[in-house]
Amino acid sequence: MAGTEGPVVFLSTWGGYSGLSFALSASKIKEKARVVAMDLRGHGKSTSENDLDLSIETMCNDDFAVLKALYGDSPPAIVLVGHRMKRFLDCFLEMLAFVN
């Protein structure tokens, strides 16, 4: 996490990447917004009970769980950015229900 004000830019690392793949971008984004980037299950240095379950449902639930843990039921404005845009778009549409 980086930055202290503005919307949250949530960097989701699907597609075999890690949170470090956003390092250069995050260093600039944090000047104007808060940045959240992490290694999701099966990516980077993360671990979970089942690192092989990379289904869209599980990955979206992981994203939801992080946002819920950070912001509870009153999330701020969130900008979603991710790799593998088809999967990310599916998750984005589900997240709309979470934040609205």
N, C-alpha and C positions, 0 to 999 in steps of 0.2 A: 504494500500500500504506500502511496506517495501523494503529495499535494494536500492542501488544507482547505480549499474552498472551491465552489463551483459544482457542476454536476459530477457524478461518478462516471468514469469511463471504465467499463468492465471488460477486461481483455480475456477472452476465453480461448484456451490453448488446445483446441482439438486438432486432429490430423497428425499426431506424432510429434508436435512441437512442445516446447516448454515455455514457462513464463519468461525465460531469458530471451526468447525470440522477439519479445516486445520491448526489450531494454532501451534501445535507441529511441523508439517512439515514445515510450513512457517518460523518458527524461525531458522531452519537450512538452508533452501533454500536461505533466504535473505543474507546469507554470501557470496554467489556466483552469485546471480541473483536478479532481481527486482521481487517482488511478488505483484500480484493483487488478492485479495479474497474479495468477498462481498456476501451479502444475496440477492439472486435474488427474483423476485416476488413470493409470497407465501411461502417463506423460511425465517427462522430466524426472524429478526425484520424489514424486508422490507415492504413497502406498495406501492401499485400502484392503478391505476383506476379500475383494474379488477384482483384481486389476485387469482381468480379461473381459469383464462385462463392460463393453464400450457401446452398448446400445444407445439409441437416441434418448429413450426414456430415462435410462440411468444417468447419462451425461447431463441431461436437463435437470434431473432431480439433484444432481451434485451442484450445479449452478444455483438452483433455487435455494438449496441448503446454505450455501455460502452467503447469498444475499440476505436470507432470513436471519442468519446468525449475526451478520453485520448491522442490519438495519431494522430488524423486527417487522412489524406490520405497517410501518410508515417509511418506506424507502424514499430517498431523494430522487431527483431526476437522474435517470441512468441512460448512458449511451452504451450500446452493446457492440463490441467489435470481436471478430473471431476468424479463425481459419476454417476451411471447408464450408463454404457459404451455404450449401444446401442444408446440411445438418444444422448449421447455426440459424438459418432462417426458420426452420421448423421449431427450434427451441425458442427463438425470439417470439414467434407467434404465441407460444404457450406462456412466455414470460409476460406478455401483455396482460393476460388475465391475472397474473401475480401482482403486478404493480398498479393495476386499475381497480 
